[in-house]
């Protein structure tokens, strides 16, 4: 009888705990994300060749004790994490790292939005969660969300006044992916100018970030014999980077590969609304945050114009776009619902108006109108193919070092 009463009390406690967790809309977003992401972590390391380059770098280091970057400029923090987790539990653990960081980004995004009273932030968080590139990178062995996770958790700690911890976390983000420096630097400047009473501590956080961030790039610099060429991207040759080709890739990949035309139109509409109402927005307490979000988007986009290859490079812009759109459409919630629908649909169906003349080395294209599978569908198909090939790409790994240019 006593055992039955104990079991009943345990069951009741579990039920109450679940009801308490479920009562929070923030927690419901996180639980939904966990639910839709979890099945994908069992599909191997991922569809990106760079995932396998990282695995090779770690395994090569174990065999030779000689550090060779997975690709320039080097991703020491991420490479070390993948080496440790892959050794213990293979792709399941390395993918769980991405999933955990994804949930951390969503949680941090909602906390920041709530603290700064960003309208409709649960709807915005759901849009981030369902963005095709965010969804895919939440479930595979790739560095984009690892770097973002460290950086965003650093942002949150910085806003909470934990400057040393913030500096360490942001440095880990930079050590995971060098371009994290763009939005970390802008965020640090925003906090410095808007919190005059904390400036000494913020400078300390910046110095910690800078020192540790540079320290993480000592192994790649040593590998390159202290030649700064390791900081230069090695993608294709000059004939693929004429100004028309660069501009064409930049516009097309923003419009059709990373966002779809409807979602991109909403982004432009939201930016125009904020620009037209600039004087009114200036009077709001969160105006400096809006400027910071716009500066981060511009900074990342300028980098992408320089190297318009992988659309996932644009992932750090998504949370900041959503902050801007939440304010721009605070009285037009239906527009944000439409954005959510457009982003969700893009996982499964995409519209294409150009196909490259030569995959990965395009200098021209065939134009038309094609309805194609979305990014999530394509990624899942490739991952299943790789699983059938022994959890690795089904082609010669020596040919996997080139980024896609089409």
C-alpha positions in Angstrom: 0.0 0.0 0.0 2.9 2.3 0.9 4.5 1.7 -2.5 1.3 2.7 -4.3 1.0 5.9 -2.3 4.6 6.8 -3.0 4.1 6.1 -6.8 1.0 8.3 -6.7 2.9 11.1 -5.1 5.7 10.8 -7.6 3.2 10.8 -10.5 1.5 13.8 -9.1 4.8 15.6 -8.7 5.7 14.9 -12.3 2.4 16.1 -13.5 2.6 19.3 -11.5 6.1 20.0 -12.7 5.1 19.4 -16.3 2.0 21.7 -16.0 4.2 24.4 -14.4 6.8 24.1 -17.3 4.0 24.0 -19.9 2.3 27.1 -18.5 5.2 29.3 -19.7 5.0 30.3 -23.4 8.8 30.5 -23.5 9.0 26.9 -22.3 6.5 25.8 -24.9 8.6 27.2 -27.6 11.7 25.4 -26.3 9.7 22.1 -25.9 8.3 22.4 -29.5 11.8 23.1 -30.8 13.2 20.0 -29.0 10.3 17.9 -30.4 10.8 18.9 -34.0 14.6 18.8 -33.9 15.2 15.6 -32.0 14.5 13.1 -34.8 17.1 14.7 -37.1 20.0 14.2 -34.8 20.0 10.5 -35.7 20.8 11.2 -39.3 24.5 11.2 -39.1 26.9 14.2 -39.0 25.1 16.3 -41.7 25.1 17.2 -45.3 27.9 19.8 -45.2 31.3 18.6 -46.4 32.9 20.9 -43.7 31.4 18.7 -41.0 33.6 15.9 -42.3 36.6 18.2 -42.6 36.2 19.0 -38.9 36.1 15.3 -38.0 39.2 14.7 -40.1 41.1 17.5 -38.4 40.3 16.1 -34.9 41.2 12.5 -35.8 44.4 13.7 -37.6 45.4 15.5 -34.4 44.9 12.4 -32.3 47.1 10.3 -34.7 49.8 12.9 -35.3 49.6 15.4 -32.4 50.0 18.0 -35.2 47.2 20.6 -35.6 46.0 21.0 -39.1 42.9 23.3 -39.5 39.7 21.8 -40.9 39.7 24.8 -43.2 40.9 28.4 -43.1 41.1 30.3 -40.9 40.8 27.5 -38.3 38.0 26.8 -35.8 39.9 25.6 -32.8 37.2 25.7 -30.1 34.7 24.0 -32.3 37.2 21.4 -33.6 38.2 20.6 -30.0 34.5 20.2 -28.9 33.7 17.9 -31.9 36.9 15.8 -31.3 35.9 15.2 -27.6 32.2 14.5 -28.3 32.8 12.4 -31.4 35.3 10.3 -29.5 32.8 9.6 -26.7 29.6 9.2 -28.7 29.9 9.9 -32.4 27.4 11.9 -34.4 24.7 11.6 -31.8 26.7 13.7 -29.2 28.1 16.1 -31.8 24.6 16.8 -33.0 23.3 17.1 -29.5 25.8 19.9 -29.0 24.2 21.8 -31.9 20.7 21.1 -30.6 21.6 22.3 -27.1 23.1 25.5 -28.5 20.1 26.1 -30.6 17.8 25.9 -27.6 20.2 28.2 -25.7 20.0 30.8 -28.5 16.2 30.6 -28.6 16.0 31.0 -24.8 18.5 33.9 -24.8 16.6 35.6 -27.7 13.3 35.4 -25.8 14.9 36.7 -22.6 16.4 39.7 -24.4 13.2 40.4 -26.3 11.2 40.2 -23.0 13.6 42.5 -21.2 13.4 45.1 -24.0 9.7 44.7 -24.6 9.9 43.6 -28.2 6.3 43.0 -29.4 5.1 39.5 -30.4 8.4 37.9 -29.4 7.0 34.4 -29.1 5.9 34.6 -32.7 9.4 35.9 -33.6 11.0 33.0 -31.7 8.9 30.5 -33.5 10.0 32.1 -36.8 13.6 31.7 -35.8 13.0 28.2 -34.7 11.5 27.2 -38.1 13.9 29.1 -40.4 15.2 26.3 -42.7 18.9 27.0 -42.1 18.3 27.3 -38.4 16.4 24.1 -38.3 19.0 22.2 -40.3 22.0 23.6 -38.3 20.2 22.8 -35.0 20.5 19.1 -35.8 23.9 18.5 -37.5 27.6 18.8 -36.8 28.3 22.3 -37.9 29.8 25.4 -36.3 27.3 28.2 -37.1 25.0 27.7 -34.0 27.9 26.8 -31.7 29.5 30.1 -32.3 26.1 31.9 -32.1 25.3 30.0 -28.9 28.5 31.1 -27.1 28.0 34.7 -28.4 24.4 35.0 -27.5 24.9 33.6 -24.0 27.8 36.1 -23.6 25.4 38.9 -24.6 22.9 37.9 -22.0 25.6 37.6 -19.3 26.9 41.0 -20.3 23.4 42.5 -19.9 23.2 40.9 -16.5 26.4 42.5 -15.4 28.5 39.4 -15.4 31.3 40.9 -17.5 34.1 38.4 -17.0 31.9 35.4 -17.9 30.5 37.3 -20.8 34.0 38.0 -22.1 35.0 34.3 -21.9 31.8 33.2 -23.6 32.1 35.7 -26.5 35.7 34.7 -27.0 34.6 31.0 -27.3 32.2 32.2 -30.0 35.0 33.9 -31.9 37.2 30.8 -31.4 34.4 28.7 -32.9 34.0 30.9 -35.9 36.1 34.1 -36.6 33.2 36.0 -38.2 31.5 36.0 -34.8 33.8 39.0 -34.1 31.6 41.1 -36.3 28.5 41.0 -34.1 30.3 40.6 -30.8 32.2 43.8 -31.5 29.0 45.7 -32.4 27.2 44.4 -29.4 30.0 45.4 -27.1 30.0 48.9 -28.5 26.3 49.2 -27.9 26.5 48.2 -24.3 29.5 50.5 -23.8 27.7 53.5 -25.0 24.3 52.8 -23.4 25.6 51.8 -19.9 28.1 54.5 -18.9 28.2 53.3 -15.3 29.6 49.9 -16.4 32.2 51.1 -18.9 35.3 49.9 -17.0 33.8 46.5 -16.6 32.7 46.4 -20.2 36.2 47.3 -21.3 37.4 44.4 -19.2 35.0 42.1 -20.9 36.2 43.4 -24.3 39.8 42.8 -23.4 39.1 39.3 -22.2 37.2 38.6 -25.4 40.0 40.1 -27.6 42.8 38.3 -25.8 41.2 34.9 -25.6 39.9 35.3 -29.1 43.4 35.9 -30.5 44.8 33.1 -28.4 42.4 30.6 -30.1 44.0 31.6 -33.5 47.6 30.9 -32.4 47.4 27.2 -33.6 46.2 28.2 -37.1 48.8 31.0 -37.3 51.5 28.5 -36.2 50.3 26.0 -38.8 50.6 28.7 -41.5 54.1 29.6 -40.2 52.8 33.0 -39.0 51.7 34.1 -42.5 48.5 36.1 -42.4 47.3 34.3 -45.6 45.5 31.9 -43.3 43.0 34.6 -42.7 42.2 34.8 -46.5 39.4 32.6 -47.9 40.5 30.1 -50.4 37.5 29.6 -52.6 37.8 29.2 -56.4 39.8 31.6 -58.5 39.5 35.3 -59.5 37.3 34.6 -62.6 34.5 33.6 -60.2 34.7 36.8 -58.2 34.2 39.6 -60.8 31.9 42.3 -59.4 28.8 41.2 -61.5 29.2 37.6 -60.4 29.8 38.6 -56.8 26.8 40.9 -56.7 24.6 38.4 -58.5 25.4 35.6 -56.0 24.9 38.0 -53.1 21.5 39.2 -54.2 20.3 35.8 -55.4 21.4 33.9 -52.3 19.8 36.4 -50.0 16.6 36.4 -51.9 16.1 32.8 -53.0 18.5 30.6 -50.9 18.4 32.0 -47.4 15.0 33.7 -47.5 12.2 33.1 -50.0 10.8 36.0 -52.0 7.8 36.5 -49.8 9.8 36.5 -46.6 12.4 38.8 -48.2 9.7 41.2 -49.3 8.5 41.4 -45.7 12.0 42.2 -44.5 12.2 45.0 -47.0 8.8 46.3 -46.0 9.7 46.2 -42.3 13.0 48.1 -42.9 11.1 50.7 -45.0 8.5 51.2 -42.2 11.2 51.8 -39.6 13.1 54.2 -41.9 10.0 56.2 -42.7 9.2 56.5 -39.0 12.8 57.1 -38.0 12.0 60.2 -35.9 9.2 58.5 -34.0 11.4 55.4 -33.4 14.2 57.7 -32.1 12.0 58.6 -29.1 11.7 55.0 -28.0 13.9 53.6 -25.2 14.9 50.7 -27.4 16.0 52.9 -30.3 19.7 52.1 -29.6 18.9 48.3 -29.7 17.2 48.8 -33.1 20.3 50.7 -34.4 22.5 47.9 -33.1 20.4 45.2 -34.8 20.6 47.2 -38.1 24.4 47.6 -37.7 24.9 43.9 -37.1 22.8 43.0 -40.1 24.8 45.4 -42.2 28.1 44.1 -40.9 27.3 40.5 -41.6 25.9 41.3 -45.0 29.0 43.3 -46.0 31.1 40.2 -45.1 28.7 38.0 -47.1 29.1 40.4 -50.1 32.8 39.7 -49.9 32.2 36.0 -49.8 28.7 35.1 -51.0 29.1 31.3 -50.8 27.3 29.5 -48.0 23.9 31.0 -47.3 24.2 29.8 -43.6 26.8 32.6 -43.2 23.7 34.9 -42.8 22.3 33.0 -39.8 23.5 35.6 -37.2 21.3 38.2 -39.0 18.0 36.3 -38.3 17.5 37.2 -34.6 18.3 40.8 -35.3 16.0 41.0 -38.3 13.2 39.6 -36.2 13.8 42.2 -33.5 13.4 44.9 -36.1 10.3 43.3 -37.6 8.7 42.9 -34.2 8.9 46.7 -33.7 8.1 47.5 -37.3 4.9 45.4 -37.3 3.9 45.7 -33.6 0.4 46.7 -34.8 0.3 44.4 -37.7 0.6 41.0 -36.1 -0.9 39.3 -39.2 2.2 40.3 -41.2 4.5 38.4 -38.7 2.1 35.4 -39.0 2.6 35.6 -42.8 6.3 35.7 -42.3 6.2 32.7 -40.1 4.1 30.8 -42.7 6.5 31.8 -45.5 9.6 30.7 -43.5 8.0 27.4 -42.5 6.9 26.6 -46.0 10.4 27.3 -47.3 11.6 24.2 -45.5 9.6 22.0 -47.9 9.1 24.0 -51.1 11.2 26.7 -52.8 10.9 28.8 -55.9 13.9 29.0 -58.2 14.4 31.3 -61.2 18.0 30.4 -62.1 20.2 27.3 -62.4 24.0 27.5 -62.6 25.8 26.5 -65.8 28.4 24.6 -63.8 27.6 23.5 -60.2 30.0 25.0 -57.7 31.8 27.0 -60.4 29.0 29.0 -62.0 29.8 31.9 -64.3 26.3 31.9 -65.9 22.9 30.4 -65.5 19.8 29.1 -67.2 16.7 31.2 -66.3 13.2 30.0 -65.9 10.7 29.1 -63.1 11.1 26.0 -61.1 9.3 24.7 -58.0 11.8 22.7 -56.0 12.1 20.9 -52.7 12.9 23.2 -49.8 16.2 23.3 -47.8 15.1 20.9 -45.1 13.9 18.3 -47.6 17.1 18.5 -49.6 19.3 18.4 -46.5 17.4 15.3 -45.2 17.7 13.5 -48.5 21.5 14.1 -48.6 21.9 13.0 -45.0 20.1 9.8 -45.7 22.3 9.2 -48.7 25.4 9.7 -46.6 24.1 7.3 -44.0 23.7 4.7 -46.7 27.4 5.3 -47.6 28.6 4.6 -44.1 27.9 7.9 -42.4 30.1 9.9 -44.8 29.8 11.7 -48.1 29.3 9.3 -51.1 32.1 10.9 -53.0 35.9 11.2 -52.7 36.5 13.3 -49.6 39.5 14.9 -51.3 37.0 16.8 -53.5 35.0 18.2 -50.6 37.1 21.3 -49.8 35.3 23.7 -52.2 32.4 25.8 -51.0 29.4 26.0 -53.3 29.4 29.0 -55.6 26.3 28.4 -57.5 
